[in-house]
Amino acid sequence: MIIENRLRTAKVRMAYLIMFTFIGTMIAYNYIEYSRQYIKDLIFIVICLTISAYLFMLIIKLNYFSINTKGNSITIRYYTAHPLVRKYRFFKIPTVNLSSYTIEKSFLGLKKEIKFVAKKRGKTFNFPPISISGLHRTKIDKLTKLLDDILEKELKTNTYYN
């Protein structure tokens, strides 16, 4: 099963590009065109609002997120939706090694991160938190159900063999 937010990430990326273009255009217009003071004040307010929206999007860290549960492993791919600086990352966890996961909310519940914990040969591996703020609520519900099913299945398998 694959859960991802490709379309939503594309929309966010487009919003970033539109913001960059809009801010650049408004700043250029402010310095090139002679206009009255109230228009300059209005332009300043619009630029401040756009920059605030941009910073808000940076704070909640909107990421592309994809999880694929093919075979006996979980493959997680993610990268930032910001169009300029992207770091493509992924990791693979065998389902038998997945120990737990947690979804943490912060910044008034708008920033959501998932953390995976795996155990192998008595050692615990904590994976870096991944922002899932870009996932829709229904996909987050599907994700938690999928991971709970995997953990329950592995728990039954491990107790059966022990």
N, C-alpha and C positions, 0 to 999 in steps of 0.2 A: 504494500500500500504506500502511496506517495501523498504527502501533504506538503503543499508549497504555497507561496504567495507571489508568484511571478507577475500577475497582472497588477496587483496592488503596488508592488515595488516599481513597476514601470510608470505608474501614475505618480508616485512620489518623486521618482527621478525627473519626470517631466516638470513637476512642480518646482523642484530645485532649479532647473534650467530656466523656467519662466521667471522665477524670482531674481536670478542673476541678471537676466536680460532687462527686466523691469527696473531694478535698482540702477543698473548702468545707464539706461535711457533717461530715467528721472534725474540722476545726478548730472548727466550731460546737458539735459534741457535746462536745468537750474543754472548752470554756468554759461550756457551759450545764449539763451533767449532772455532778453530784458523783459521783466514783468513786474507787476505790482507786488508789494510786500505780502499781501494776504495769499497770493498764489504761491509765493516762495514758502510761506509758512505751511500751506497745504501740502506742497511737495515734500517739505521736511517731515511732516507728520506721516505721510504715506510711506516715505523711506524708512522711518523709524518703525512703523507697524510691520513692514515687510521684513526688515532685519530681525525684529522680535519673533516673527513667525519662523524665520530661518533658524534662529537660535533655539527655539522651542523644538523644532524638528531634530536638531543636533542633540539636544539633551535627552530626548526619549529614544534616540538611536534606532531609527527605522532600518531594519535589515531585510535582505532577501533571506528567506529561511526555507529549507527543503529537507524533509526527512523521508527516507526510503527504507522500508523494512522488507528487503528482498532476501530470501534464503534465511540463513541463521545469523544475520548481522543487521545492524542498524547503521545506515550511512547518513550523516548530517552534513549538509552544505550550507554555507552562509557567507554573506558579504554585505557591506554597507550599501545603502541605497544612494548615498551621496555620489554624484556623478564624477567628481574630480579625483578623489583618493579612494581606491578600492583595493582591498586585500581579500582575495578569494581564499577561503579556508574550508576544510572539511576534515572530518574524522569518522572513523568506523569503529563501532563497538560490537563485538560478538554478543548475541542475546544472552548467552549463558553467563557472561561477565557483568551484565548490567545489574547493578545493585539497587539504585534508587534514582529518583529525579525530584527536583523541586522547582516550582514556579513561584518566583518572588515578584511582588509588585512594589513599585516605589514612585515617587514624584506624583502624588495624589492618585495613584492607581493607573496612571497612563503609561508608565514604563514597565514592561513585563519582561523578565528574563528567566530562562530555563537553565538549570544546572544539572549535569549528569554526573553520577558517581558509579564507577565500575570497580569490581574486585577480581583480582586474579592472583592465585597462589598466595593468599593471605595479605596481599598489598592492596591498598585502596588508591584509586586514581580519581582525582577530581578534575573534571574538564572545565575549561573556562566558561563563564556564563555567556549565553547567547541571547540577544534581544529578539523577542517574538512580538514586539509591539506592533509590527506590521501585519500580523495574522488577524484575521477576523475572528470574532468570538466563537462562531460555530466551528471553525478550524482548530481553535485552541481546545474546544471540547472534544473534537475528534482525536486530537493529539494526545490529550490526557487519557482518553479511553483506550487508544492504541497502546500507549506505554503501560497503562495499568494491566491490560490483557497480557502483554509480554511478560511483565513482572510476575503476574499470577501464574502464567504457564510455566515459567522457569522455576518458581517456588514449588509448584506441584511436582515437576520433574526432579528437582533436587531432593525433595523429601521422599520421593518414591525410591530413589537410588540409595539414600542414606539409611 
